[in-house]
Amino acid sequence: MATEWIDVVDTAVKIGLGALISGWATHRVSQLKHTKEAEKESKSVHREMVLVAVEKSDEYFQYMSEYFSRLDGLRQSLDQAGTFNQKLWKKAFDYLEVVENNLTTARNCIFVAQSRLKLLGMSEAIEALHDVRKLEQDLRSFYLNRDQKLELPTDEFLCNWASNFTENKNKFHNSVSTQFLGKCC
C-alpha cells in the first residue's frame, strides 16, 4: 500500500509539474505573440502616419515649385517685354493668381503633415517644413504686394530661393527617410 501511495503522489507530481510547465509555456508564448502583434501594429500606424505626412508635404512642395516656376516665368516675360505695360502686368498676375489659390489650399496639407510629424516626435522634419513655410512667405510677398510695388523678384533672389527650397526639401525627406527606415521596417 505504501508503494501505491508513493506511485499516486509521484504521478500527481509529474502530471501537476507537466501541467504547470505547459501552462507557463503557453502563457509565455501568448505573451510574446501579443507583444509582437502590438509592435507590428505600432509600426504599421507609424508607417501610415509618415506616409500621410510625406504625401501631404509633397503636394505642398509641388505647388511651391509651380508657384516659383510661374513667378520666374512671369519675371522673364516682363523682362523681355522691355517697357512697363499695365495690361501685361495685370494679365501676368491673373495667371499667377490661379497658382496662388492652389498654394493657399495646399497650405492645409502642410498643417496636416506637421501634426502627424509632431505626434511622431520628428522635430527635424517639422523644422524643415517650418523653414519651407518661411520661404513661401518670401516668395508670396511679390504677389501679395503687387499693388504697392511694381517690381518682381530679381534673378538673384529666385536663385537663392530655389537653392534654399531644395535644401530644406531635401532636409525634410532625409529626416523622414531616416525615421521611416529606422522605425517602420
N, C-alpha and C positions, 0 to 999 in steps of 0.2 A: 503494500500500500504506500509506503514511503517513496518508492521509486515512481509510482504512478503520480503521486503528488508533485514530485520534482519534475517529471515529464510534462505535467499540465502547466506548472509555473514556467518551465523552460519554453514551452510552445507559446504561452501567453506573452512572455517577454520578447520572443522572436517576432511574433506577429505584431505586437504593440510597437516594438522598435522599428520594424519594417514599415508599419503604417505611419509612424512619426517621421521617419526619414522620407518616405514617399510624399507625405503631406507637406513637409518643409520644402522639398524639391519642387513640387507643383506650385507652391506659393511663390517661391523664388523665381521660377521660370515665368509665371504670370506677371510678377512684379517687373522683371526685366523686359518682358514683352510690352507691357503698358508704358514703361519708360521710353522704350524705343519708338513706340507709336506716337507718344506725346512729342518726342524730339522731332520725329518725321513731320508731324502736323505743324509744329512751330517753324520748322524750316520752310514748309510749304507756304505758310502765311507770310513769313518774312520775304520769300521769293516773290510772291504775288504783290506785296506792297512795294518792293523795289521796282518790279516791272511796271507797275502803275506810275510810280514816280518818274521813271525814265521815259515812259511813253508820253506823259503829260509835259515833261521838260523838253523832250524832243519836238513836240508840237509847238511849244513856245519858241524854241530855238529856230525852227523853220520859219515862223512868222517874223522873228527878229532878222533873220538873214534876208528874207524877202523885203522887209522894210528898208534894210540897209541898201540892198541892190536897187530898189526903186528910187531911193533918195540919191544914190550915187548916179544913177541914170538921169535923174532929173537935173542934177548939178551939171552933168556933162552936156545935156541937151541945151540948157540955158546958156552954158559957156559957148557952145557952138553957135547959138543964135547971135551972139555978139552984143547987141544992144538990148536994153531992157524993154520987154514987151508985156504990158499988163495982161493982155488976153492969153498969151502963152503961159505967163506966171499962174494965172487962175486955173487954166486947164491942167497944168502940171500938178498943182496942189489938189485938184479934184481927183486926179489919178492916184495921188498918194493917200487921199482920204480913205479909199477902199482898204488899203493895207493898214492904215491907222485903226480902222474899225476892227479888222481881223486881229490885230495885235492886242487891242484892248480886250477883246473877247478871250484871246489866248492867255491873258494875264490870270484869268481864273484857273487855268491849268497849272500855272506855276504855284499858286496858292495850295492847290491840292497836292502837288508834288512835295512842296515844303512841309506840309502837315504830315505826310507819310514818312518823310525822312526824319522829321522831328520825333515821331513815335519810335523810329528805329535807332535813334541816337546817332545819326550820321551827320555830325556837325560840319565836317569838312565839305560835304556835298551841299549842305544848306548855305554855307559861306560862299561857295562858288555861285550858287543861284542868286544870292543876295548881290554879289558883285555884277552879275549879268543884269539884274534889275537896275542897278545904278547906271550901267551902260545904256540901257533902254531909255532912261530919263534923259541922258545926254543927247542921244540920237533924236528922240522925240521933241526936244526943245526947239528944233528948227521948224517942225510942223506947228507946234503949239504957239510959237511966236511969229508966225508968218505975217501977221498983220502989223506987228510993231517994227520988224526989221526985214528989209528986203535983201537978205543975203542967205546963201546956202552954205553948208559946211564946206570947208576947204578940203582939198585932196589930202593934205597932211592929217587933218582931223579924221577923215574917213579911214585912212591907212592905219593910224594909231588905234582907232576904234575897232577896226577889223582884227587887228593883232590882239588887242585886249579881249575881245569877244571870243576869239578862237582859243586863247589861253585859258580863259575861265570855263569855257565849254569843255575843253579837254580835262581841266582840273576836276570838273564835275563828273565826267564819265570815268576818269581814272579812279576817283574816290568810290564811286558806286560799284565799279568793277571789282575793286579790292574787297569791298564788303560783300558783294554778291558771291564771289568765288570763295571767300573765307567762311561765310555763314550759310550759304544756300546749298552748297554742293558737298 
